[in-house]
Amino acid sequence: MGQQHRNEKIAKIFFLITGLIAVASVLLITFFVFFQGLQPFFPFNKEGRYSFWKFISGLQWKPNDEVAKASYGILYMIVGSLFSTLGAVILAVPIGILTAVYIAELAPRFVVKILQPAVELLSGIPSVLFGVFGLGFIVPIIMKTSPYARGQSLLAVILVLAVMILPIIVSLSVTALQAVPHAYREGSYALGASKIHTIFHLVIPAARSGLLAGIVLGTGRGIGETMAVMMVAGNSGGGIPTSLWQQIRPLTVNIAMEMGYSSGLHQEMLFATAVILFLFIFGINLILTKITAKLGDVDVKF
């Protein structure tokens, strides 16, 4: 008993250390990004103070060696990131949930054996391949109908992101639907409800919490995606997009494109962009989590 007690104590200490390492890593990354990203807005910055309001409300990003002429505005990037993610979610959520319903409730067993591995395989494809697919297939199609002589656009980003977040939504939705007790369905059938009525009025409401969790994770991936978006966005230098055909420059793309060669104030402003991206993702996830907690426990009604 003494040896078993010591082993359990050692295991608890080991798990505590690993947990602390994970938490410390997150805190260290957060501190570093905020420390670097907030420096341009304080007087002690040796490169010169930059207006925070001008930064978050500006519509142009034009780095320059001369601080007085440099322009670091990211409002149009925030709007572009929001539009692209929102469009992808609007497109992917209905398709993903209906696909999950078919796999979990309606498809024959042999079809499930084909569809479910295919969805899982799609979720494991590297993001750069989604970008290549978008650049080689989606962009040429958009180019044929676009009023501009290019296919890189907000619409291309929405379509690529929708395809990317679809496997996450489908996989988690299937798991949530399959977790609904079979007794619920039997009770519904015993009351004379049809299969489709049971699915949409009983099974889906009962699995609502899991479905919303899939939407939250899909939204998080859409906001944070970089490589695939970089290849199809067009990377506009300024201006809020007013149509689906216009080019955009999301926050993630801005950081990835210029961090490798930036220095001084330019590099600090990229870290400031990362701070805004961090707050942006945190805020959206917080809102979606609150919605999930509020709607996840709704009573099932016939």
SULQUISUL-V221548 format. One record per residue. PSI is psi in radians with two decimals (999 if undefined). D_CENTER is the distance of its C-alpha to the mean C-alpha in Angstrom with 2 decimals. Layout:
psi:d_center
PSI:D_CENTER
PSI:D_CENTER
This chain:
psi:d_center
-0.65:49.24
-0.75:49.22
-0.72:47.47
-0.69:44.85
-0.71:44.26
-0.71:43.85
-0.71:41.38
-0.66:39.24
-0.73:39.43
-0.71:38.41
-0.72:35.43
-0.73:34.32
-0.71:34.69
-0.82:32.73
-0.62:29.78
-0.74:30.03
-0.78:29.98
-0.68:26.89
-0.72:25.07
-0.64:26.32
-0.76:25.22
-0.82:21.59
-0.73:21.78
-0.63:23.75
-0.78:21.28
-0.78:18.47
-0.68:21.12
-0.78:22.46
-0.78:19.26
-0.79:18.64
-0.76:22.32
-0.80:22.48
-0.79:19.62
-0.67:21.06
-0.78:24.59
-0.65:24.07
-0.39:21.94
-0.16:24.38
-0.67:27.52
-0.25:27.78
0.11:28.26
2.60:31.18
-0.46:34.81
-0.08:35.32
2.14:33.08
-0.39:35.60
-0.20:33.81
2.42:34.20
2.44:32.28
2.47:29.67
2.18:29.04
-0.68:25.80
-0.71:26.16
-0.57:26.72
-0.87:23.60
-0.23:21.18
-0.07:23.23
2.67:24.17
0.20:23.51
2.51:24.47
1.75:23.54
1.48:26.80
2.55:27.52
2.63:31.26
-0.54:33.73
2.07:35.47
-0.64:33.61
-0.48:35.40
-0.15:34.12
2.58:30.56
2.11:27.81
1.30:24.43
2.33:22.71
0.15:18.96
-0.73:18.90
-0.47:18.37
-0.71:15.35
-0.79:13.80
-0.74:14.83
-0.73:13.59
-0.74:9.99
-0.80:10.34
-0.79:12.25
-0.74:10.20
-0.78:7.00
-0.76:9.74
-0.71:11.75
-0.72:9.50
-0.76:9.05
-0.63:12.78
-0.70:13.70
-0.56:12.01
-0.90:12.73
-0.76:16.52
-0.77:16.84
-0.78:15.00
-0.73:17.02
-0.64:20.20
-0.73:19.86
-0.68:19.51
-0.73:22.53
-0.77:24.50
-0.77:23.88
-0.48:24.59
-0.52:27.36
-0.53:28.97
2.48:28.82
2.79:31.88
-0.70:31.61
-0.53:32.04
-0.69:29.20
-0.69:26.87
-0.35:27.98
-0.81:26.79
-0.79:23.59
-0.80:22.01
-0.57:22.52
-0.72:21.28
-0.74:17.90
-0.66:17.77
-0.68:18.90
-0.62:16.21
-0.32:13.51
-0.02:15.61
2.31:15.93
2.56:15.03
-0.53:12.49
-0.54:15.57
-0.58:17.23
-0.67:14.68
-0.72:15.46
-0.73:19.12
-0.78:18.98
-0.73:17.51
-0.61:20.11
-0.35:22.92
-0.92:22.47
-0.79:20.24
-0.81:21.37
-0.62:25.08
-0.78:24.85
-0.62:23.32
-0.54:25.99
-0.44:28.69
-0.19:27.76
2.50:26.39
-0.18:28.95
2.80:28.05
0.81:29.21
2.79:25.77
-0.33:22.86
2.16:20.01
3.04:18.46
-0.69:15.77
-0.73:16.56
-0.71:16.11
-0.77:12.58
-0.79:11.78
-0.75:13.68
-0.79:12.26
-0.65:8.57
-0.75:10.17
-0.63:12.11
-0.69:9.50
-0.18:7.59
-0.80:11.18
-0.64:12.58
-0.82:10.39
-0.75:11.35
-0.83:14.83
-0.85:15.55
-0.59:14.82
-0.69:16.51
-0.79:19.48
-0.74:19.91
-0.72:19.89
-0.69:22.37
-0.36:24.58
-0.22:24.81
2.21:26.58
2.42:30.30
-0.37:32.43
-0.52:35.01
-0.80:32.94
-0.74:33.26
-0.68:36.93
-0.67:37.70
-0.76:36.14
-0.63:38.14
-0.46:41.23
0.01:40.94
0.13:41.02
2.56:37.37
2.98:36.19
-0.78:33.38
-0.72:31.04
-0.72:31.99
-0.72:31.34
-0.85:27.85
-0.37:26.69
-0.14:28.78
-0.98:28.73
-0.86:26.33
-0.81:23.11
-0.63:23.97
-0.50:24.92
0.25:21.59
-0.69:19.60
-0.79:18.27
-0.66:16.85
-0.76:15.42
-0.59:13.62
-0.70:12.32
-0.68:10.84
-0.70:9.19
-0.82:7.84
-0.67:6.55
-0.70:5.23
-0.71:3.60
-0.71:2.62
-0.66:2.61
-0.72:2.81
-0.70:3.70
-0.04:5.17
2.45:6.64
-1.09:10.30
-0.86:13.12
-0.69:12.59
-0.68:11.76
-0.59:14.77
-0.35:17.03
-0.04:16.63
-0.51:15.89
-0.41:19.49
1.13:18.81
2.57:20.90
-0.11:23.05
2.87:22.98
2.29:23.03
2.29:20.69
2.31:19.89
-0.02:22.13
2.86:21.69
-0.28:19.45
-0.16:21.75
2.65:21.25
2.66:19.58
2.96:16.77
1.56:15.80
2.85:12.30
-0.76:12.48
-0.69:11.18
-0.69:13.73
-0.76:16.39
-0.82:16.33
-0.63:16.38
-0.59:19.12
-0.19:21.52
-0.53:21.29
-0.52:23.60
0.04:26.54
2.82:26.16
2.85:28.59
-2.39:29.99
-0.64:28.57
-0.81:26.23
-0.70:24.55
-0.63:24.53
-0.50:22.84
-0.66:20.01
-0.63:19.72
-0.64:19.87
-0.68:16.90
-0.63:15.06
-0.80:16.39
-0.70:15.11
-0.73:11.56
-0.85:12.05
-0.64:13.56
-0.86:11.10
-0.74:8.15
-0.74:11.06
-0.78:12.42
-0.77:9.71
-0.64:9.27
-0.76:13.06
-0.80:13.66
-0.64:11.81
-0.72:13.62
-0.72:16.79
-0.71:16.52
-0.77:16.05
-0.58:19.06
-0.67:21.05
-0.21:20.66
-0.40:20.49
0.47:24.24
2.42:25.61
2.49:28.94
2.28:29.29
2.47:31.74
999:33.71
